[in-house]
Amino acid sequence: MTVVTRFAPSPTGFLHIGGARTALYNWLFAKHNNGKFLLRIEDTDRKRYTKEAVEAIKESLNWMGLDWDGEAISQFERANIHKEIAEQLVKKGKAYYCYCSPEELEQMREKAKNEGKRTFYDRRWRDADPSTAPKDIKPVIRIKAPIDGSTIIEDKVQGRVEVKNNQLDDFILLRSDGSPTYMLSVVVDDHDMNVTHIIRGDDHLNNTFRQKIIYDAMGWNLPVYAHIPLIHGSDGKKLSKRHGAVGTQTYKDLGYLPEAINNYLLRLGWGHGDEEIIPMDKAIELFSLEAIGKAAACFDIAKLEHINSYYMNQKSNEELAKLIEPFLENDLNIKPSPQAQERIISGMNELKSRAKNLKDLASESAFYAISVPFPYTEKAKSLLNDEGKMAITELLTNFEKLSDFNAKEIEQICKKVANEKFNGKLGKVAMPLRAALTGTTISPSIFHAAEILGIEEVRNRIQEAIKQ
């Protein structure tokens, strides 16, 4: 048997981080078993459907490296097939036409509420004589759910789960306008796509008992189910916008690496001992449904930042310099020259040890790529007062005398000026120098940064700071 998994998002917005984890688990399980990973777009809700959302989902999956087999399948385009199955179920005696009006259904609900009963449809058309059907009402098609006994699902994560059949209703398969419901469409599509394993959030567990009714009615083999716990925020509630960024695209835009996102999401509910860093090739080798925990996982941005920092530090300085270019251009309106790129690469070891993501890294690298005149932060301006200007003027005079403009010599000059002019207070010298060279008060070692900039650029920046 070829293992076939699928990811079936609704294209109503961005790819939620929870959906990304579901896609990852399906992809890993398929790869581990040399099977297939399919993509189905559940686009039957045409009021909320957007083409842009479909493309955004595909783009996020591609960014994560989760390639799917074949073309993505549109559920909406298969509506006629779903309708045919509903009609087949009626012919097989497994489903029936229901002619209840909306008013009758509302009366049923109110009566059940008043009697303290479940507000299920009362099955009045389940065994009714079709000849008594009203001519002016378009019927829906309802499944004939089992009434007695219980339904059991052997779930790979949740274990054995049982529901009494009197808890299941004769739900609708086909609406009166001829459109299929989600419950029917999902089952038909999964069967036709030969899906063998369905890995999805445990908020779908209740749906599984209803979907099993359709499988049984059609005589189809039931897939293996694995319902994974949802991701929670720090407050223990389902992860949502109130907890911060929840879209995969947002993390990409913030400069998180896809390998870090994959590694973090993998460990968010699945474990292999105490190992925290698990690259994709190893994840494929190790992944199993049995290692998924039953408890909800809590999203921890600090852990994600730690893992992202790890993967950033695994990349070469040249790779990182290339990766931050879009952030420099789009966020800071800086297009680095070849010389600026060389400076960034030279300073990358220290830069990447400080940054949590590519966006931070670009921001901290920016001073290597700017040219005079450039703006100063308010704090930097305050350092370039008369005292600060005196300090950097004295520094420049001494810098010009150096035969070898390197970090060690630059630091010695700074200490010399501090001792001679500022009672040994190095900050009185180094901080104005940092403000003059970077326009900020935060940077890597200013001595090392000055060496990378070179004497000519240092001269230009100090003279501009004095002038301003």
N, C-alpha and C positions, 0 to 999 in steps of 0.2 A: 504493500500500500504506500502510495506517495502522500506524504504529509502536505496538506494545503491549509494555510492560514489566510486570514484576510483582515484588512483594516477598513472600516466603513464609516467615515466621518460624514456629518451633515455640513454642507457648504453654506453656513449662515454667518461665518465670521472667521477669525484667526484659528490656527491650530492650538488648542489649549494644551498646557504642559502635561495634563493628565492624559489627553488623547495621544500626545507624543510618546508617553511611556507605554501606552497600550500598543501603539504601532511598533515600538521598539521590541516589546516582548514577543509580538507575533512574528516579526522579522527574524529575531534571534532563534525562536523555536523552529521556524522553517529552515533557516540556514543550518542549525545544529543537526537536523534530520535530513539534510539534502533535499528539502522539499520546495514548495512554491509559496511565495508571499504575494497575495493579490490585493489590489486597491479597488474598492467600490465606493462611489460617491452616492450617498443616500439623499438624493435631490428631489424627492417627491413634494416637499413643501415649497411650492413655486413662489409663494408670497415672500418668503425669506431667502430664497435662493439668489445667489449672485455669481456670475462667472468669475469675478475678481476673487471671491472667496475660494473657489475651486483652485484657481491658479496659486493662491497664497498657501493653500494646504500642500499642493504638489511641490511648491518651492521650498517649504519648510522640510518636507520629507527628503527632498533631494539634498538640502543643506546638511541634514543629519546623516546622509549616506544610506538612507533606507530605500533602496531601489526595489521596485515591484516588478513582477513578471507580467508581460503582456500589456495591453492597454487598460487604462482605468475604465471601469464599468459604470455606466449611468443607470441608477435604479429607475429613474423617471422614464427612460427610453424602453424599459421592459414592462411597462404597465399592462399592455395587452396580454402578455404571458401570465402575469399575476391574475388577471381577470379570468383567463381560461381555466386556471387551477381552481379558482373559486367556483366556477360553473361545474367543473368536474366533481368537486366535493359534494355539490348538491345532487348530481346524478348518482353518486355513490351512496347517497343517504347519510353522508357525514356532515352536511351543512343544510341550511334551509333559508327560504325567503321569509323575511320579517317585514310586515306592513304597518308597524306601529308608527303613528304620527309623533312629532316632537312633543305635542301636548300630552299624549298618552304616556310617553316616557317620563315626562315631568311629574305627572300624577302618580306614576309608579314609585318614583324616587321619594316623593313627599309621603306617600302611604308607608313606605318602608321605614323612613325616618321616624314617623309618628309611632310606629310599632316597635322601634328599636332594633330593626333588622338591617342587614346589609342592603345597600341600594342597588342591587343587581336587577337587571332586566328579568322579568318573571317568566320568561320562556313561553309566553302564551301562543306563539306561532310555531313552536318547535314541532308539535305533532298535529297541528291544525290541518283541516281539509283545504287544499289549495283552491278548490272551487269557491270557497267563501272569501277569497281575497278581494279587497276593494279595487275597483278599476282606476280610481283617480290618484292612487299613491304609488310612487316608485319604491320598490322594496330595497332593503339592504340584504346582504347575505351574512348569516351568522353561523359560526361553527357549532356543532353539537358537542359540547364539552361533557366529559364523563361526570356523572352525578354522585355515584357511590365510590367507596374505596379511597385510595390516595395515589398521588403521583410522586415518584422518586427520581431525583437527579443525583448521579454519582459525579460530584464535581471534583476536579483535580486540585483545587485550592480549598474550597469550603467543606469538602468531604461529602458524606451522604446527607442530602437535604430532602425532606419529605413535606408535602402539602396535602391536606385533605381536599378531595375533589369538590366538596361542597363549598370550598373557598374560590372556586374557579367559575367564571361566568361564560355564557354563550356570547363571546365577543364578536364584534363585526369584522368580517373579512373584506367585504366590498360595500362601499357606501352607495347611497341611492343615486348618486350622479355617475356611478360606474367606476369610480377611482378606488384602487386598492388601499387598504390600511397598512401601516408600518409592519404590524404583526405578520400579515400574510406575505408582504413583499420580501421581508428579511429571510423568511424560511425558504421561499421559492428560489431566491437568488443564491442563498448558501448551498442549496441542493444542486442547482444547475451549475454552480462554480466548483462543485465537488469538494467543498470545504470539509475537512476532516476534524479540525480543531478550532473552536471558537474561544478566543482569549479576550475578555472584555471586563469592564468595571462591574463590581458587584451590585451596582444600582440596576443592572439588567437581570438580576437573578429571578425576580418575580416574572419577568417576561418569558423566561426559559420554560416555566411550567406551562404557559399558554402555547408557546411555540411547539412544545413537544406534542401537544394535541394535534397540531397540523401534520407533523411528521408521522405520527401514528396513523392518522386518518388516510394519508397518502401511501402508507406502507414504505416510507423512506427510512433509511438508516439515520439514526440520531448521531450528530457529531459529538466529539468529546468536548466537554465544557470546562473552562477554568475562569472563574469569576474573581478578579483581583480587587483587593480593597482600594477604596478611593484615596487620593492624596488630600491630606488636611493641612490647614494653615497652623500657625503657632498657637492659635486659640483652640485647636482641636476640632474646628468646624471645617466643612468641605472647602477646599481651596477655591477662592473666588477673587474678584478684582479688589475687594476690600483688603486683601492681604498683600497687594502690590501687583507686580507684573505677573500675568498668568499665560501670556501668549508666547509661543516659541519664537515668533518673529521679533518680539521685543528683546528677548535675550540675545538674539543675533545682532540686533541693532545696538545693544549695549556693549557688544564686543566680547561675548562669551564664545568659546570655541566649540564646534559641534562635538568633538571628541570628549570634551568636558561635560557637555549636556548629556550625551549618551551614557557616559560613565556614571554620572550622578543619578540619572533616572533609573539606570539599571539597578543601582544599590538602594533605590527608594522603594523597598518592598521585596527585593530579592537579595539573597546573601550567599557568600561562599567563605565561611569562616570569618576571619577578621580582615580579609583583604578589602582595601578601599579603592585602590587604583587597579582597574581591570580594563585594559584596552579591548577594542571590538573583536579582534581575532581570538583573544582568550575567552571573551564573553561567549562567542559562538561555540567554542569548545566545551564550556562549562554549563551553559544554560539548560535548566530543566524546570518544568512546572512544579515539581515537588519542593523546590527550594523557595517558592514564593510564600511569603508569610500571610497569615490570616488577618493580622492587625493592620489598621490604617497607618500609613507612613506620614510623617510630618515634614513638610517642606522647610528646609533650613538654608537660607541664602548664604550664611557663613560657610557652610560645608561646600556649597557649590563654588564659592569664591576660592576656597582652598584647593579644590580639585582643578579649577580653571587655572590657577596660578601654577600648579604642577605642570599641566600640559603646555602652558606658555613657556615655562622654563625648559621644556624638552625640545622646543623649536630652535632652529639656528637664528642668529641675529639677523641674517639676511631675510629669512622667511618672515620674521616678525616685522621687519621694516616694510616689507611688501604688504603685509596684512593690515598695517595701520594707515596705509596711504588713503583709502576711502574715508577714514575717520578724519584725517587731517584736511582732506579736500572738502568733504560735506559738512563737517561740524565746525571747522576752524577756518575754512576758506584759504587753506595753505596748500599749494602744489609744490612739493619739495624738489629742489634742483638736484642734479647729480651730486654736487658737493654737499648739499644738505643731507642727502641720503647716506653719504659716507660718514658724516658726523653722527647721524642717528645710529648707524650700525656700530660705530666706534664706542658710543656711549650706552649701547643696549644692555650689556651685562648688568650694569647698575640700575638702569631704567626698569628692566623686566623683573628685577627682584623686588621692586616697590609696587608694581601695578597689579590690580586684581582682574583687569580685563583689557581688551584692546582699546576701548574708548579712553580709559585712564592712561594707558600707555601712550596713546597718541597725544593726549593733553600734556603729559609730562615730557614728551619728546619735542613738542612744538617749538621750544626756544632754540633748538638746533637749526630749525628750518626757516625762521623768520629773518627779515633783514631790516635794517634801520631805514626810516623811523618806525618804531612799533610802540603800541600802548603799554602803559604801566598800570598795575593794579593800585588801588588807593594806598595799601600798605607799602608797596614798593615806592610810590611817590613820597611817602612820609620819610623814607630812609634816605632819599636823595635831597635832603635839606643842605644847608650850608656845611654842616659838619660832615655829612656823607659825601658831598662833592669834594671837600678837601681830602677825604680819605682816598677816593678813587683817582683824584688828580695825582696824589703822591704815589699811589700804586702804579699808575701808568708810567710815570717818570722812571720808576725802578724797573718795571717790566721791560722797557725799551733797552735797558742795559744788559738784559740777559742774553747770553749766547745760545742757551738751550732752554726754550720755553716749554717746560714740563711741569707736571703737577707738583712734584717735590719742591722745585725751585720757586714756583708760584706761591706755595704755602709758606715757604721760608720768607719770601718778600712780605707777605701779609702779616706774619708774626713780627717781622722787623718794624714795619710801619706801626703796628699796634703798640709795640714796646716804646717806640720813639715818640709817638704822637697821642696815644690813647691809654696810657698807663697799663699797657699789656692786655687790654680788653680786645681780644680777637674779633668778637662779634661786631664791634664798632667799625671794623674794616671789612670783614667777610660779608656781612649783611648788605651794606651799600653796593659791594661788588656784585653780589647775587642779583640785586635789584637792577643794576645797570646792564648786566649781561642777559638776564632772562625776562625782565619786566615783571617778575613776581618775587615772592619771598620764600618760595618752596622749589627746590630742585635737588638733583643729586649733588654729590661733592662738587662745590664750586671750583675747587682747584683742578679737579679732573676735567670738569666741563670747560674751563678756560683753556686747558691744554688742547682739547678736541677742537674748540673754536679757532684756535691759532691766534698768534699775536696781531695779525692784521685785522681780523674781525673783532677781537677784544678792544683794540684801539678804536675802531669805528664806533663800537657800542658805548664805550666809556666817554668818548668825545661827544656823542649825541646826548648822553645822559647829563653831562655837564652843561651842554648848550640849553637843554630843556629846563 
